[in-house]
Amino acid sequence: MNRLVISSITTLFLWSSTFSQTTEKKTVPPVTPNFVVIVADDAGWNDVGYNGSEIHTPNIDWLAKNGAQLNRLYAAPTCSPSRASFFTGRPSSRMGIVAPISDKSNLSLPSDVTTLPQALHQQNYQTALFGKWHLGLNPSSGPKVYGFDYSYGFLHGQIDQYSHEYKNGDPSWHRNGQFITEKGHVTDLVENEAISWLKTKRDPSKNFYIQLSYSAPHFPLQEEDKWKKPYLKTIKNNSRRDYAAAMSHLDYSIGQILKTLKQQHLDKNTVVIFMSDNGAMDKWIPGNQYQGRHAANDVLGSNYPLRDWKTTNYEGAVRVPAIIYWKNKINSSLNQNYISVNDLMPTILSLAGAKTIPKTVEGKNIWNSIVTNDSIPNQSIYIRGHLQESITEKPWKLIRTRHKNAPTIFELFNIEKDPEEKQNLILEHENLANKLKNKLEEQFQKDAKEVNLGGE
């Protein structure tokens, strides 16, 4: 009889313990992070302090010091394609976007592709975009259509920093798809709106994803003297000094966002990603843009020591400064893995708790690589711009330049030994080059049959 009682009590205890554990698992939801994505516009490799620039960027440098520097993040050669790839997790060329969407174009993201903010809605995230959109130049193809609950900023690829008009005079400045008129510099307005949203407009019961897509340091450069003053003795060229001022203004704004996260007790559970959308431009000749009121810039950004400028597929255009920071979750590190902008969407969704990734996504979840620095297996990065196409498989990069009335040119570089892409090895490694040519052509055939042309 005593044995029976003891056995019953033991069984009851084990059942109660199991039930309690099961109940705890059901009632305590997994902790998922918030996301703050910060995108600089046309910031070059050598335009951030942590890469050795003469430009002071202490807040960006702080992120780099305390987070993971993504030393080989590859974006598209220009802005619309990079943003399209970021929001869809696939090469932008699949959607016919290989150049900036410009002028009176009606091109936009396709409606049958799930975007990052749309996928985050399925995880009960609230989403907001502050700043540049550039994936549809009309409110009917603006951020709200593609999943952003709240949006504020400009639809086009570039705007006057104070009048907020596009280069041809079209209106661009909006809040939630309604054109508005405001006073102030774009960098300040984007910062202030984001801070206001974080403090007073978000739903504190939900996780959030916000993106600050600044106009800086994209031309036209219109900075106050206080931002230029630190460079009066160190940078002689006026245009480069104005560019440095725009970067410093941007960096200060980033610092205010980080400060707000801490004040709102959000810093411990917020993933912060910083990146540039593409490499820097070398100069700007505006002509009649903005009714001729802006002078030309003979020097803008710096991609040193990388080769070439925005619009090409050389490293200076597609290898961009990038950092990911999550307090106490990511160790300070220099991640040398080859990462595509396509990989960021599935990585973010995985952290947000998504069990499945949209079928149209081609990128990989590279979170394990970020945390452990382990290599990414079978990583192949295809990029198509409006001037060239490339495919990169560590340590090799093949670039194809097609001409209408001249033979196609191929270049092969070992970008580990030759990051400046000075030595074309196409003749020395014929078999390897042929394999990469075939892989590039396979990717090319998957692209949309019609693509847009260059502009901005």
Helices and strands as residue ranges (DSSP letters): H 2-27, E 34-40, G 45-47, G 49-51, H 58-66, E 68-70, E 73-74, H 79-88, G 92-95, H 116-121, E 126-132, G 139-141, G 143-146, E 150-154, E 173-175, E 178-179, H 186-196, I 197-201, E 208-213, H 225-228, G 229-231, H 238-263, G 267-269, E 270-276, G 289-292, H 315-318, E 319-320, E 322-325, E 333-335, E 339-340, G 341-343, H 344-351, H 367-372, E 381-384, E 389-393, E 396-401, E 409-414, H 430-445
